[in-house]
Amino acid sequence: MECRERYYVSTIKKLVHNIHIAGSLSLLSLLLSWGAILLLLSDNLGMSVAVAVGAFLLDTADGFVARKLSRESEFGRQLDGMIDLINYSLLAALVIWQELLPGLVGFLVGFVVLATGVLRLIAFNQEGYIKRKGVLYYRGVTTCHLSLLAFLFLVLVQVVPVPAFVIATIITIVALLQLSNIPTRKTGALLFWIPVSIAIGIGGLLWL
């Protein structure tokens, strides 16, 4: 019994060590994403969008903190990938099915988003970044970009009528581009996406 207790204590200590501050931010991001999903399913769309943006910003912060504290690890990368699947692919698929494209088309497009997101994250965990002339790139469009696109459409259709087939076509193409060899620059992209995500969150609170 004592050996078993020591094993559990050792396992918990190791887990806490691996999670550290950056992992804690990742888990907090997952908490907000879970909240965004529940709000979405409860028809509280505006708050869902705002909370989802908060999850994105925390997910952005965890990698920054890990690099600053020199705490990058395989455990952290796997944890981040698993959480990204919920934060972005699953949440985007639900937004598409429930709000943008209700019905069979939304179900199918949501599945494409979810499936390509799973495959893209697995591939990234195996291959990592592409490095060209000292600059890091992702291979293909990232899951967070696709999720932000879905939320951007969600806010946009409140202002400008966008045909369903246009939304379905664009989202499907971008989802498939997650599996492409198109290089997506890692550094510098946040200067664009953080303001965009904040604008989406404010738009969600104002118009949804």
LOLUMZA-72621 format. One line per 5 residues: their letters; for each residue x, y negated, z negated of C-alpha. Coordinates in steps of 0.2 Angstrom, whole numbers, always signed. Example, Ala and Ser with C-alpha at 12.3 -4.5 7.8 and 13.67 -1.06 7.14 Angstrom:
LOLUMZA-72621
AS) +62,+22,-39 | +68,+5,-36
END
This chain:
LOLUMZA-72621
MECRE) +0,+0,+0 | +14,-12,-5 | +23,-8,+12 | +7,-12,+21 | +5,-29,+12
RYYVS) +23,-33,+16 | +20,-29,+35 | +4,-40,+35 | +13,-55,+27 | +28,-53,+39
TIKKL) +16,-53,+54 | +7,-68,+48 | +23,-77,+45 | +30,-73,+62 | +13,-79,+70
VHNIH) +14,-95,+60 | +32,-97,+66 | +27,-94,+84 | +12,-105,+84 | +21,-120,+76
IAGSL) +15,-138,+79 | +13,-136,+98 | +3,-120,+96 | -8,-129,+83 | -12,-142,+96
SLLSL) -16,-128,+109 | -28,-120,+97 | -36,-137,+93 | -38,-140,+111 | -47,-123,+112
LLSWG) -58,-128,+98 | -64,-143,+107 | -66,-133,+123 | -77,-121,+114 | -87,-136,+107
AILLL) -89,-143,+125 | -96,-126,+131 | -108,-125,+117 | -114,-143,+120 | -115,-140,+139
LSDNL) -126,-124,+135 | -137,-135,+123 | -140,-148,+137 | -129,-161,+129 | -120,-165,+145
GMSVA) -112,-182,+141 | -105,-176,+124 | -99,-160,+133 | -89,-170,+146 | -81,-182,+132
VAVGA) -76,-167,+121 | -69,-157,+136 | -58,-173,+140 | -52,-172,+122 | -47,-154,+125
FLLDT) -38,-158,+141 | -28,-172,+132 | -23,-161,+118 | -18,-147,+130 | -7,-161,+138
ADGFV) +1,-165,+121 | +5,-147,+116 | +18,-145,+130 | +25,-162,+127 | +27,-159,+109
ARKLS) +35,-142,+112 | +48,-149,+124 | +52,-163,+112 | +54,-151,+97 | +64,-139,+108
RESEF) +50,-126,+103 | +47,-119,+121 | +45,-100,+121 | +37,-86,+130 | +24,-84,+116
GRQLD) +19,-103,+118 | +18,-100,+137 | +7,-85,+135 | -4,-94,+122 | -6,-109,+133
GMIDL) -11,-99,+148 | -24,-89,+139 | -31,-106,+132 | -31,-114,+149 | -42,-100,+156
INYSL) -55,-105,+143 | -52,-124,+144 | -52,-126,+163 | -58,-111,+173 | -72,-105,+162
LAALV) -78,-122,+158 | -78,-128,+176 | -87,-112,+181 | -101,-116,+169 | -102,-134,+174
IWQEL) -103,-129,+192 | -117,-115,+189 | -127,-125,+176 | -126,-143,+183 | -119,-145,+200
LPGLV) -125,-130,+210 | -139,-121,+200 | -144,-104,+207 | -135,-91,+217 | -123,-103,+226
GFLVG) -117,-110,+209 | -115,-92,+202 | -104,-87,+217 | -94,-103,+217 | -92,-102,+198
FVVLA) -85,-84,+200 | -73,-89,+213 | -67,-103,+202 | -65,-91,+187 | -57,-77,+197
TGVLR) -44,-88,+206 | -40,-96,+189 | -37,-79,+181 | -25,-74,+196 | -17,-91,+196
LIAFN) -13,-91,+177 | -6,-73,+178 | +5,-77,+193 | +12,-93,+184 | +16,-83,+168
QEGYI) +26,-71,+179 | +34,-83,+190 | +35,-99,+180 | +39,-116,+189 | +47,-119,+205
KRKGV) +62,-130,+204 | +68,-141,+219 | +81,-154,+217 | +79,-155,+198 | +61,-157,+199
LYYRG) +48,-145,+192 | +33,-139,+203 | +18,-128,+200 | +15,-116,+214 | -3,-120,+220
VTTCH) -16,-131,+213 | -18,-130,+194 | -33,-125,+184 | -34,-141,+175 | -34,-151,+192
LSLLA) -49,-140,+198 | -58,-142,+181 | -56,-161,+182 | -63,-161,+200 | -78,-152,+194
FLFLV) -81,-165,+181 | -77,-179,+193 | -91,-172,+204 | -102,-171,+189 | -100,-190,+186
LVQVV) -100,-195,+204 | -117,-187,+208 | -125,-198,+195 | -120,-213,+206 | -119,-207,+224
PVPAF) -129,-192,+231 | -117,-179,+236 | -125,-164,+246 | -123,-147,+238 | -114,-139,+252
VIATI) -101,-152,+252 | -98,-149,+233 | -98,-130,+236 | -86,-131,+250 | -73,-143,+242
ITIVA) -73,-134,+226 | -71,-117,+234 | -57,-123,+245 | -48,-131,+230 | -51,-115,+220
LLQLS) -43,-104,+233 | -28,-117,+234 | -24,-111,+217 | -17,-96,+225 | -7,-105,+238
NIPTR) +11,-110,+240 | +7,-128,+239 | +19,-136,+227 | +11,-147,+214 | +23,-158,+205
KTGAL) +23,-156,+186 | +32,-172,+181 | +24,-188,+184 | +7,-181,+188 | +0,-185,+170
LFWIP) +2,-203,+174 | -12,-201,+186 | -23,-187,+178 | -23,-194,+160 | -32,-211,+165
VSIAI) -43,-201,+177 | -48,-189,+163 | -52,-204,+151 | -62,-212,+165 | -72,-196,+167
GIGGL) -75,-195,+148 | -81,-213,+147 | -92,-210,+163 | -99,-194,+155 | -104,-204,+139
LWL) -112,-218,+149 | -121,-209,+163 | -125,-191,+158
END
